[in-house]
Structure formats: structure tokens, C-alpha cells
Amino acid sequence: MDSVTEEDAKTAYEQMQRGKACLLDVREPSEWELGHIDGAGSIPMSQLGRRWRELDTSKRWVCVCRSGSRSEYATALLRQAGLDITNMTGGMLAWKANKLPIGPPGIVATH
């Protein structure tokens, strides 16, 4: 697999706010419904193999999951497919720890 580049939650947030990157959440729907980043796209990891072509290849992406593990794997796969994508270290747990905005109800499962 290609090497995966990473950035922290604060950098991902700043990039998204400035229109420099789009966020892709690869958590499953049940996780998404508990709380997600407003404006992020969602393709569950279980559907990524058949749905990745929905992503705009002209944009820069930051991949996110709960802790950063699934998104690291997804980032590697999507880089192989030619996307400009990086992994967000620490995932939604890091996002919440940095007190960045999470859509209602704002819950991030800890395990």
C-alpha cells in the first residue's frame, strides 16, 4: 500500500473551514447518526469498495473514522485509486477532545 500522510484534527478543521479540503467519514451509519462533522461526506468503510467513485477526484480529502485506524486503511486504498487524501490522526475522538463542532446529538463512541 501507498504510504499514508496524516494531519491532526485542528489542521483538518482549519483546512475544511478555508475550503482547502473536504472531509470523508468512513464510520458506519449507526456511528454517524450519533454525531458527525457537519459538511463531511459519508461513505461507510463497508461500502467504500463500491462507492469510492462518488468522490470528486479534483478535490483534496481528509479521511476520518472513530479513532483513525479504519480511516488510515481507507486513505491508503483511496490514494491507490488516485485521490489526494490524508488521514486524520485520532479520528472523531481527537476531534471531540479538541472541542471542535460535532453535529447533534454530538456523541462519539469511546469503544
C-alpha positions, 0 to 999 in steps of 0.5 A: 500500500501507498504510504499514508500522510496524516494531519491532526484534527485542528489542521483538518478543521482549519483546512475544511473551514478555508475550503482547502479540503473536504472531509470523508467519514468512513464510520458506519451509519449507526456511528454517524447518526450519533454525531458527525462533522457537519459538511463531511461526506459519508461513505461507510468503510463497508461500502467504500469498495463500491462507492469510492467513485462518488468522490470528486477526484479534483478535490483534496480529502481528509479521511476520518473514522472513530479513532483513525485506524479504519480511516488510515486503511481507507486513505491508503486504498483511496490514494491507490485509486488516485485521490489526494487524501490524508488521514486524520490522526485520532479520528472523531475522538481527537476531534471531540477532545479538541472541542471542535463542532460535532453535529447533534446529538454530538456523541462519539463512541469511546469503544 
